[in-house]
Amino acid sequence: MRSLSPIDLFIGHVDNALKTLAPTAATALRPSPAQTIAHCELDEQQQKHSSGLMRINHTGEVCAQALYQGQSLTARLPEVREAMEEAAAEEIDHLVWCEQRLTELNSHTSVLNPAFYALSYTVGAVAGVLGDKWSLGFVAATENQVCQHLTEHLIELPLTDLRSRAILEEMYKDELQHASQALAAGGVVFPGWFQKGMTLLSKAMTKSCYRI
């Protein structure tokens, strides 16, 4: 099987970006965990709050897609590149589930998604250039940040919003597994000060995406 040319890779990455950012363009491989949960009534304030939280999580998945794509572009070992691409495919499910739930809540994805995609793609590519162990370590640190957000959102969600809760619980399991796999593959554990910096940046993202 022939190797992909730089043009092939470029087209593939553009295609992924379009699928990630264009509404309803991506297709999940797994059904949404919410589909087996009965619909429940939310008052206006509850619906608004759930929408804000799910919008944050959707943007987080946009960032994850871009991060993995950027890292796969510059990863040195073929097996690491393949692992990045496989993880990105699994994250597509999360992206679709969050978008579907936002539609059910009569809400929308964040208009800031293209900017966050571009930023995350660049960060991922730079991490890949630094070396696979740093790239994998960054994946683990990022997934741990996502798990932290999901834990907070599961607490903040209205108690009656069982459909959103089912989605976030399944996402948490997957993200935790991705973090463990990245470390097991040779990723370094970043120091506490670096992870605190990531927390501050992620808070800026969550505050901006909650409403727009």
C-alpha positions as CSV (number, residue, x, y, z in Angstrom):
1,M,0.0,0.0,0.0
2,R,1.5,3.3,-1.1
3,S,2.3,6.0,1.4
4,L,0.3,9.2,1.4
5,S,1.8,12.2,-0.3
6,P,1.9,15.6,1.4
7,I,-1.0,16.7,-0.7
8,D,-3.0,13.6,0.3
9,L,-2.3,14.4,4.0
10,F,-3.3,18.0,3.5
11,I,-6.6,17.1,1.9
12,G,-7.3,14.6,4.7
13,H,-6.7,17.2,7.3
14,V,-8.8,19.8,5.6
15,D,-11.6,17.2,5.2
16,N,-11.4,16.5,9.0
17,A,-11.6,20.2,9.8
18,L,-14.7,20.6,7.7
19,K,-16.4,17.6,9.2
20,T,-15.5,18.9,12.7
21,L,-16.7,22.4,12.2
22,A,-19.7,22.1,9.8
23,P,-23.0,21.3,11.5
24,T,-24.2,17.7,11.2
25,A,-21.2,16.8,8.9
26,A,-19.7,14.2,11.2
27,T,-21.1,10.8,11.8
28,A,-20.8,8.8,15.0
29,L,-19.9,5.2,15.0
30,R,-21.7,4.5,18.3
31,P,-25.3,5.6,19.1
32,S,-25.7,8.3,21.6
33,P,-26.0,7.1,25.2
34,A,-29.0,9.5,25.5
35,Q,-31.2,7.7,23.0
36,T,-32.4,5.2,25.6
37,I,-33.2,7.9,28.1
38,A,-36.7,9.3,28.2
39,H,-37.1,13.1,27.5
40,C,-37.8,15.2,30.5
41,E,-39.1,18.7,30.9
42,L,-36.6,21.4,31.8
43,D,-37.6,25.0,32.7
44,E,-36.1,27.9,30.9
45,Q,-33.2,28.4,33.3
46,Q,-32.4,24.7,33.4
47,Q,-32.4,24.4,29.6
48,K,-30.2,27.5,29.3
49,H,-27.7,26.1,31.8
50,S,-27.6,22.6,30.2
51,S,-27.1,24.2,26.8
52,G,-24.2,26.2,28.1
53,L,-22.5,23.2,29.6
54,M,-23.0,21.0,26.5
55,R,-21.7,23.8,24.3
56,I,-18.5,23.8,26.3
57,N,-18.2,20.1,26.0
58,H,-18.8,20.3,22.2
59,T,-16.1,22.9,21.8
60,G,-13.8,20.7,23.9
61,E,-14.3,17.9,21.4
62,V,-13.6,20.3,18.5
63,C,-10.3,21.1,20.3
64,A,-9.6,17.4,20.8
65,Q,-10.1,16.7,17.1
66,A,-7.7,19.6,16.1
67,L,-5.1,18.5,18.7
68,Y,-5.0,14.9,17.5
69,Q,-4.9,16.0,13.9
70,G,-2.0,18.4,14.5
71,Q,-0.1,15.8,16.4
72,S,-0.6,13.1,13.8
73,L,0.9,15.5,11.2
74,T,4.2,15.8,13.0
75,A,4.4,12.5,15.0
76,R,7.6,10.7,14.3
77,L,6.7,7.1,14.9
78,P,4.0,5.5,12.6
79,E,2.4,3.7,15.6
80,V,2.0,7.0,17.4
81,R,0.6,8.7,14.4
82,E,-1.9,5.8,14.0
83,A,-2.8,6.0,17.7
84,M,-3.5,9.8,17.3
85,E,-5.8,9.2,14.3
86,E,-7.6,6.3,16.1
87,A,-8.2,8.5,19.2
88,A,-9.5,11.3,16.9
89,A,-12.0,8.9,15.3
90,E,-13.3,7.9,18.8
91,E,-13.7,11.5,19.8
92,I,-16.0,12.1,16.8
93,D,-18.7,10.2,18.7
94,H,-18.5,12.7,21.5
95,L,-18.6,15.6,19.1
96,V,-21.8,14.2,17.4
97,W,-23.5,13.4,20.7
98,C,-23.0,16.9,22.1
99,E,-24.2,18.5,18.9
100,Q,-27.3,16.3,18.9
101,R,-28.1,17.2,22.5
102,L,-27.6,20.9,21.8
103,T,-30.2,20.6,19.0
104,E,-32.6,18.9,21.4
105,L,-32.1,21.8,23.8
106,N,-32.9,24.2,20.9
107,S,-29.5,25.7,21.2
108,H,-26.3,26.0,19.1
109,T,-22.6,25.2,19.0
110,S,-20.1,27.9,19.7
111,V,-19.3,30.5,17.1
112,L,-15.7,30.5,18.4
113,N,-15.1,26.9,17.3
114,P,-13.1,27.7,14.2
115,A,-10.7,29.8,16.3
116,F,-10.3,27.1,18.9
117,Y,-9.7,24.5,16.2
118,A,-6.9,26.5,14.6
119,L,-5.3,27.2,18.0
120,S,-5.5,23.5,19.1
121,Y,-4.2,22.3,15.7
122,T,-1.2,24.5,16.0
123,V,-0.5,23.4,19.6
124,G,-0.8,19.7,18.6
125,A,1.6,20.1,15.7
126,V,4.1,21.9,17.9
127,A,3.8,19.1,20.5
128,G,4.5,16.5,17.8
129,V,7.6,18.4,16.7
130,L,9.0,18.3,20.3
131,G,8.9,14.5,20.2
132,D,6.4,11.6,20.6
133,K,6.9,11.3,24.4
134,W,6.0,15.0,24.9
135,S,3.1,14.7,22.4
136,L,1.7,11.7,24.2
137,G,2.2,13.4,27.5
138,F,0.3,16.4,26.3
139,V,-2.6,14.2,25.2
140,A,-2.7,12.7,28.7
141,A,-2.6,16.1,30.4
142,T,-5.4,17.4,28.0
143,E,-7.6,14.4,28.6
144,N,-7.2,14.8,32.4
145,Q,-8.3,18.4,32.0
146,V,-11.4,17.2,30.1
147,C,-12.2,14.7,32.8
148,Q,-12.0,17.4,35.4
149,H,-14.5,19.6,33.4
150,L,-16.8,16.6,32.9
151,T,-16.8,15.9,36.6
152,E,-17.7,19.5,37.4
153,H,-20.4,19.5,34.7
154,L,-22.0,16.3,36.0
155,I,-22.4,18.1,39.4
156,E,-23.7,21.3,37.8
157,L,-26.2,19.7,35.5
158,P,-29.9,19.9,36.5
159,L,-30.9,16.7,38.2
160,T,-33.7,16.1,35.7
161,D,-31.4,16.4,32.6
162,L,-30.7,12.7,32.4
163,R,-30.0,12.7,28.7
164,S,-27.1,15.1,29.0
165,R,-25.9,13.2,32.0
166,A,-25.8,9.9,30.1
167,I,-23.7,11.5,27.4
168,L,-21.2,13.1,29.8
169,E,-20.8,9.9,31.8
170,E,-19.9,7.9,28.7
171,M,-17.5,10.6,27.6
172,Y,-15.8,10.6,30.9
173,K,-15.0,6.8,30.6
174,D,-13.6,7.3,27.1
175,E,-11.4,10.3,28.0
176,L,-10.0,8.6,31.1
177,Q,-9.1,5.6,28.9
178,H,-7.4,7.9,26.3
179,A,-5.3,9.5,29.1
180,S,-4.2,6.1,30.4
181,Q,-3.3,4.8,26.9
182,A,-1.2,7.9,26.2
183,L,0.9,7.4,29.3
184,A,1.2,3.7,28.7
185,A,2.5,4.4,25.2
186,G,5.4,6.4,26.7
187,G,4.0,9.8,27.4
188,V,5.7,11.9,30.1
189,V,3.8,13.2,33.1
190,F,3.9,17.0,33.0
191,P,4.8,19.0,36.1
192,G,2.1,20.5,38.3
193,W,2.8,24.1,37.2
194,F,2.3,23.2,33.6
195,Q,-1.0,21.5,34.4
196,K,-2.1,24.6,36.4
197,G,-1.4,26.7,33.3
198,M,-3.5,24.4,31.2
199,T,-6.3,24.8,33.8
200,L,-6.3,28.6,33.5
201,L,-6.4,28.4,29.7
202,S,-9.3,25.9,29.8
203,K,-11.2,28.2,32.1
204,A,-10.9,31.0,29.6
205,M,-12.3,28.7,26.9
206,T,-15.2,27.5,29.1
207,K,-16.3,31.0,30.1
208,S,-16.4,32.2,26.5
209,C,-18.2,29.2,25.1
210,Y,-20.8,29.0,27.8
211,R,-22.8,31.8,26.1
212,I,-21.5,32.2,22.5
